[in-house]
Amino acid sequence: MNKGFMLRTFLIFAAAIVILAVPFCCYIVGPNEYAALFKFGKIVSVSGEPGIKFMLPGINTVRKISKKLHLYDIPRSGVITKDKKSMIADNYVTWRVTDPVKYIQTLNAIEARARERIEAAVYNAIKNVISSMTQDEVIEARGGKLSTKIAEDSNSDIGMYGIAIVQTEIKALDLPNDNKAAVYERMISERQNIAASFTAEGNSEAQKIRNRTDREAAIRIAGAEQSADVIIAEGEAEYMRILQNAYNTPEKAEFYNYLRSLDALKKSFAGKGEKVIMLDKDSQLGKLLNAE
């Protein structure tokens, strides 16, 4: 057996060992997971970056934890408002692991335990938030405002477990069946009273506006009429002044009277049919008609 054959055999044997050992010396971290590396049962590192990582077989072990968003439907629960009214809350949450070390140390990375802690934290948050509000306030705040407050209170209780509630949504915030009708009737009555109050206030304000407008209009009309009277008087005075200046001599005055007499005669013959006018010979028109 020559040396070349022995070398090839050794290389093939070594390559086979490496190929067989690689799966035990490497592990893969996916894009949606954490990988915790243990050494004799203790965490030595946590990787959240995707890729191939190395470890020592027999010394290191690996545990993977999902980074994905989890959905948990919280069981329905009864709560009491500030004004001692019963309500039924039905909601769900989305959550994820934010600190894999705490998650492993406190819950052993068991999802069922995480759900138990989340359920307790959310129930306490709902109880605390709703118990600080009256029933009407709860109904008015249902939606984003109430959900945000519950999520904030819930996270203050479960941060120690390395998990975080991303979103809390209330599917239903209902009344017990035995007092639904009474509560709804009271709410309708209160809203009707509020609407009637707003209507009365609006009508009162409208009447004030109408009165103020009528008063302002009357003042302006009176002012306009006064201004018109002044302008008319000034116009008549100017007219008389112009006439006085135009006929300030006996000849002009006589001519003015002549024109006025013609105007009067013209108006007397206006209209249809025959006209008969009886005049005193000494009148201005008589003199005008008898003039030679």
Wavefront OBJ file of the C-alpha trace (Angstrom):
o trace
v 0.000 0.000 0.000
v 1.656 3.197 -1.140
v 1.649 6.533 0.676
v -0.603 8.218 -1.895
v -3.376 5.751 -1.342
v -3.065 6.100 2.420
v -3.252 9.919 2.159
v -6.354 9.790 -0.001
v -8.000 7.379 2.395
v -7.184 9.635 5.352
v -8.563 12.721 3.591
v -11.773 10.934 2.659
v -12.172 9.688 6.220
v -11.528 13.183 7.627
v -14.018 14.764 5.212
v -16.643 12.220 6.212
v -16.114 13.051 9.887
v -16.424 16.787 9.179
v -19.605 16.293 7.166
v -21.123 14.186 9.904
v -20.035 16.608 12.639
v -21.256 19.845 10.961
v -24.930 19.388 11.969
v -23.819 19.024 15.577
v -21.496 22.043 15.485
v -23.804 24.522 13.743
v -27.313 25.859 14.147
v -29.416 28.186 12.016
v -31.234 31.281 13.296
v -34.318 32.082 11.228
v -35.584 35.594 10.410
v -38.504 35.375 12.862
v -36.858 33.810 15.875
v -34.371 34.195 18.673
v -31.790 31.482 19.425
v -30.563 31.137 23.006
v -27.215 29.339 23.403
v -26.808 27.380 26.646
v -23.646 26.048 28.238
v -24.302 23.329 30.778
v -27.849 24.681 31.262
v -26.943 28.366 31.572
v -27.608 31.003 28.926
v -24.359 32.312 27.476
v -25.717 34.278 24.505
v -28.874 35.134 22.577
v -28.915 35.850 18.861
v -31.700 37.526 16.950
v -29.815 37.936 13.676
v -30.579 35.389 10.947
v -27.669 33.172 9.891
v -25.538 30.128 10.706
v -24.043 30.018 14.215
v -21.509 27.645 15.746
v -21.519 25.709 19.008
v -19.653 22.918 20.749
v -21.440 19.578 20.650
v -21.973 18.052 24.077
v -21.282 21.394 25.774
v -23.732 23.784 24.165
v -27.431 23.436 23.511
v -29.742 25.774 21.613
v -33.318 26.832 22.281
v -35.311 28.824 19.752
v -38.071 31.349 20.550
v -40.475 32.895 18.058
v -40.351 36.626 17.359
v -43.744 36.553 15.660
v -46.792 38.455 16.833
v -49.111 36.192 18.834
v -52.885 36.554 19.097
v -54.648 35.641 22.318
v -58.427 35.829 22.793
v -59.044 36.763 26.429
v -62.041 35.013 28.068
v -65.041 37.242 28.833
v -65.000 38.740 32.317
v -67.311 40.848 34.473
v -66.191 44.237 35.821
v -67.740 46.934 38.023
v -67.715 50.615 37.090
v -67.094 53.550 39.424
v -70.838 54.045 39.864
v -71.270 50.370 40.781
v -72.686 49.200 37.447
v -71.872 45.744 36.075
v -70.407 45.305 32.586
v -69.085 42.375 30.570
v -65.730 42.829 28.784
v -64.693 40.619 25.870
v -61.374 41.456 24.222
v -58.236 40.069 22.602
v -54.576 41.062 22.600
v -51.566 40.727 20.338
v -48.238 40.155 22.043
v -44.648 39.159 21.343
v -41.434 38.255 23.141
v -39.196 41.301 23.622
v -36.590 39.917 26.041
v -35.858 36.223 25.417
v -33.592 35.935 28.458
v -36.326 37.066 30.868
v -38.833 34.971 28.952
v -36.745 31.846 29.508
v -35.815 32.615 33.110
v -39.335 33.450 34.309
v -41.628 31.368 32.100
v -39.198 28.758 30.736
v -40.267 30.016 27.280
v -43.570 28.169 27.582
v -46.307 29.944 25.629
v -49.136 28.593 27.803
v -47.557 30.231 30.858
v -47.190 33.481 28.940
v -50.902 33.438 28.092
v -51.747 32.900 31.763
v -49.721 35.971 32.767
v -51.213 38.024 29.935
v -54.753 37.037 30.892
v -54.173 38.043 34.524
v -52.490 41.331 33.568
v -55.214 42.296 31.098
v -58.007 41.401 33.500
v -56.412 43.521 36.244
v -55.918 46.391 33.810
v -59.541 46.231 32.635
v -60.752 46.110 36.233
v -58.581 49.059 37.297
v -59.410 51.223 34.275
v -63.146 50.596 34.239
v -63.500 50.860 38.027
v -62.110 54.416 37.786
v -64.833 55.466 35.312
v -68.600 55.716 35.413
v -70.631 53.548 33.083
v -71.414 56.494 30.812
v -67.717 57.422 30.661
v -66.807 53.840 29.778
v -69.352 53.749 26.963
v -68.158 57.099 25.598
v -64.476 56.052 25.791
v -64.896 52.601 24.242
v -62.589 52.176 21.283
v -59.079 53.520 20.859
v -58.884 55.566 24.066
v -60.007 52.753 26.353
v -57.940 50.096 24.536
v -54.776 52.198 24.753
v -55.197 52.717 28.497
v -55.744 48.984 29.080
v -52.644 48.104 27.005
v -50.506 50.582 28.977
v -51.655 49.208 32.329
v -51.198 45.611 31.162
v -47.616 46.179 30.027
v -46.672 47.634 33.399
v -47.424 44.208 34.921
v -45.868 41.796 32.417
v -42.613 43.508 31.455
v -40.788 41.331 34.006
v -41.597 38.273 31.897
v -39.854 39.537 28.767
v -43.091 39.902 26.831
v -45.042 42.964 25.705
v -48.639 43.527 24.690
v -48.619 45.272 21.319
v -52.328 45.941 21.020
v -55.491 45.455 23.032
v -58.840 45.470 21.271
v -62.247 45.263 22.940
v -64.549 43.053 20.890
v -67.540 43.731 23.092
v -68.180 45.836 26.170
v -71.711 44.927 27.028
v -74.222 45.141 29.836
v -75.640 42.170 31.692
v -78.887 41.026 30.114
v -80.956 41.847 33.201
v -80.324 45.605 33.074
v -79.671 46.363 29.409
v -83.130 47.776 28.736
v -83.122 50.058 31.786
v -79.663 51.431 31.035
v -80.433 52.044 27.372
v -83.702 53.781 28.273
v -81.910 56.016 30.773
v -79.193 56.857 28.248
v -81.810 57.737 25.604
v -83.629 59.979 28.097
v -80.398 61.732 29.070
v -79.470 62.312 25.429
v -82.946 63.694 24.737
v -82.622 66.089 27.675
v -79.236 67.220 26.416
v -80.646 67.715 22.912
v -83.588 69.719 24.305
v -81.185 71.887 26.299
v -79.073 72.555 23.210
v -82.213 73.363 21.199
v -83.438 75.831 23.847
v -80.042 77.501 24.016
v -79.954 77.731 20.232
v -83.439 79.240 20.045
v -82.567 81.778 22.755
v -79.383 82.775 20.984
v -81.232 83.002 17.648
v -83.842 85.319 19.180
v -81.098 87.523 20.604
v -79.505 87.731 17.175
v -82.859 88.558 15.536
v -83.587 91.283 18.116
v -80.148 92.775 17.700
v -80.455 92.674 13.916
v -83.931 94.272 13.956
v -82.667 97.031 16.254
v -79.651 97.715 14.057
v -81.868 97.706 10.939
v -84.325 100.168 12.532
v -81.473 102.475 13.520
v -80.004 102.369 10.033
v -83.389 102.963 8.356
v -84.097 105.906 10.635
v -80.668 107.313 9.882
v -81.184 106.836 6.158
v -84.604 108.527 6.255
v -83.183 111.427 8.194
v -80.344 111.757 5.711
v -82.857 111.590 2.842
v -84.969 114.367 4.402
v -81.901 116.530 4.803
v -80.862 115.917 1.198
v -84.402 116.661 -0.089
v -84.554 119.887 1.921
v -81.155 120.914 0.677
v -82.219 120.081 -2.897
v -85.396 122.152 -2.614
v -83.476 125.039 -1.106
v -80.968 124.833 -3.932
v -83.843 124.694 -6.428
v -85.401 127.828 -4.989
v -82.042 129.571 -4.945
v -81.510 128.695 -8.600
v -84.999 129.975 -9.500
v -84.422 133.119 -7.537
v -81.148 133.737 -9.306
v -82.651 132.889 -12.694
v -85.675 135.234 -12.372
v -84.334 138.078 -10.279
v -85.601 140.865 -12.620
v -89.194 141.927 -13.527
v -88.713 140.834 -17.121
v -87.438 137.412 -16.079
v -90.204 137.075 -13.523
v -92.812 137.885 -16.131
v -91.290 135.320 -18.487
v -91.327 132.739 -15.695
v -95.002 133.375 -15.032
v -95.633 133.040 -18.766
v -93.967 129.633 -18.848
v -95.852 128.474 -15.785
v -99.130 129.550 -17.378
v -98.344 127.578 -20.509
v -97.504 124.512 -18.467
v -100.789 124.819 -16.583
v -102.754 125.209 -19.813
v -101.019 122.216 -21.329
v -101.913 120.036 -18.362
v -105.539 121.219 -18.561
v -105.883 119.898 -22.138
v -104.196 116.592 -21.385
v -106.261 113.447 -21.945
v -108.904 112.393 -24.453
v -112.123 114.201 -25.424
v -113.018 117.802 -25.848
v -111.993 120.216 -23.166
v -113.751 123.421 -22.100
v -111.984 125.839 -19.836
v -113.681 128.860 -18.309
v -111.262 131.559 -17.251
v -111.525 134.912 -15.645
v -110.414 137.532 -18.104
v -108.247 139.044 -15.421
v -106.506 135.739 -14.641
v -103.040 135.046 -15.898
v -104.289 132.460 -18.397
v -107.118 134.773 -19.492
v -104.723 137.555 -20.125
v -102.469 135.132 -21.971
v -105.245 133.863 -24.257
v -106.738 137.358 -24.852
v -103.386 138.942 -25.547
v -103.153 140.614 -28.925
l 1 2 3 4 5 6 7 8 9 10 11 12 13 14 15 16 17 18 19 20 21 22 23 24 25 26 27 28 29 30 31 32 33 34 35 36 37 38 39 40 41 42 43 44 45 46 47 48 49 50 51 52 53 54 55 56 57 58 59 60 61 62 63 64 65 66 67 68 69 70 71 72 73 74 75 76 77 78 79 80 81 82 83 84 85 86 87 88 89 90 91 92 93 94 95 96 97 98 99 100 101 102 103 104 105 106 107 108 109 110 111 112 113 114 115 116 117 118 119 120 121 122 123 124 125 126 127 128 129 130 131 132 133 134 135 136 137 138 139 140 141 142 143 144 145 146 147 148 149 150 151 152 153 154 155 156 157 158 159 160 161 162 163 164 165 166 167 168 169 170 171 172 173 174 175 176 177 178 179 180 181 182 183 184 185 186 187 188 189 190 191 192 193 194 195 196 197 198 199 200 201 202 203 204 205 206 207 208 209 210 211 212 213 214 215 216 217 218 219 220 221 222 223 224 225 226 227 228 229 230 231 232 233 234 235 236 237 238 239 240 241 242 243 244 245 246 247 248 249 250 251 252 253 254 255 256 257 258 259 260 261 262 263 264 265 266 267 268 269 270 271 272 273 274 275 276 277 278 279 280 281 282 283 284 285 286 287 288 289 290 291 292
